[in-house]
Amino acid sequence: MNKKLINRIALLILVIFSLNLLASKFYWYSALWWFDMPMHFLGGVWLGLASVWFYFFGRKHKPMPEINVSRIVKISIISSFVIGFGWEIYEYIVQMLVPAANIASPLDSVSDLFFDTAGGAAAAIYLLSQISFGENSKSDI
């Protein structure tokens, strides 16, 4: 479970990095008004998966908490929203320091937070689809 999830998170990071690299090279963020949306969604998926991994497997010398539906959903969705909210604050700070940046607006921030959170929800759905619950079940994430 642990290794399979880490491999999927690493692959997702590689996909996001590659898309961002291409977007920067070909100006997709300014040329394609919608390109920011799937990027925030993928970022939310990554944050949701990584947060769940850290919560359950990133603990050294502590017993692993019981894996259950409620914890997975809460951790994935809340972490993607909270970290996305922090990113939006960062964008506003950058815009205050570099007014020509023009990277933040209220409508864009709401859209970004929606897609971050939707990605976190998708991560939770994915994780729950990979887990068998029960006494003798083994997870497959």
N, C-alpha and C positions, 0 to 999 in steps of 0.2 A: 504493500500500500504506500509506504513512505517513498520508496525509490521511484515507483511509477508516477506518483504525483509530482515529484521533483523534476522528472524528465519532461513531463507535460508543461510545467511552469517554465522550464528553460526553453522549450520549443516556442512557447507563446512569447517570451521575452525576445527571442530571435526574430520572430515574425513582426512584432511591434517595432523593434529596432530597425529592421529592414524597410518596413513601410515608412517610418519616419525619415530615414535616410533618403529614400526616393522622393518623399514629399518635399523635403528641404531642397533637394537638387532640382526638382522640376516645378517648384512653387505650387504644389497642389493645395496647400492650406489657403492660399489666396485665390487660386484659379478655380478650385472646386469648393463652393461654399459649404457643401455637406461633408467634406472629407474629415473634418474635426469630429463629427458624430461617431463614425465607426471606430475612430482612434480612442475616443473616450470610453466607448463600450468595451473595446479590447483591454484598455487600461483597467476598467472596473473588473473585468473577468480576472485579469492578472492579480489585481489587489485582493480580490475575494479568495482566489485559490491560495495565494501566498499567505494571507492572514490565517486561513484555516490551517495550513501546513504549520506555520509558526506556533499557533495555539496548541495543536495536538502533538507535533513532533519536534518542535524547536526547544523543548525543555530539557535541560541537562540536569540529571540527578533528581528529577521530580517524577512522580508517577504520571502517566498519561491520563488525562481526564476521559471520562466515558464519552464515546462518540454518539451523539444523538441529533435528531432533526433540528430541534430548537437551537442548539448551540451552533450548528453549521450555518443555518439561515441567519441568525443574529450576527455572528462573527463576519460572515461574508458581506452581507448588505451594509451593516453599520461601518465596517472598516473601509469599504469602498466609498461610502458617502463622506465619512469624516476626512479621509485622506484627500478625496476630491475637493472637499470644501477648503482644506488647507492649500491645495494647489490654486484654487480660485483666489484666495487671499494673496498668495504669492504673485499671481498675475496682476492684481490691482497695485501691489507694492512696486512691481517692475514698471507698470504704467505711470505711477506717480514719480518715480525716479527718472524714467525715460519717456516723456510725454509723446514722442514720435512713435513709440512702440504700438500704441493703439491695439492692444490685445485683449482688453477686458471691457465688457458691457454687461448690464444686468440681464438682458435677454440671453446672451451667450453663456453667462454663468449658470443660469437656470437650466439651459439646454445641456451644458456640460455635466452638471450635477445629476440630471435625469439619466444621461447615458452612462455615467460612472456607476450610479446605483443600479440601473438595469443590468449592467455587466456583472455587478456583484450578485444580483439575483440569479442571473444565468449561471454563474459559477456555483452557487448553492444548488441549483437544479441539477447541474452536471454532477456535482459531488454526490448528491443524494441518489442519483440514478446509478451510480457506481458502487453503492454500499448496500450490503445485505444486512438487515437488522435481525437479531435473534440470538438465542443462547449459543449456538454452535456455528454462527455465520462468520465468514471471513470477508473483509472489505477488499475491493478490487481497485482502489484508487492509488 
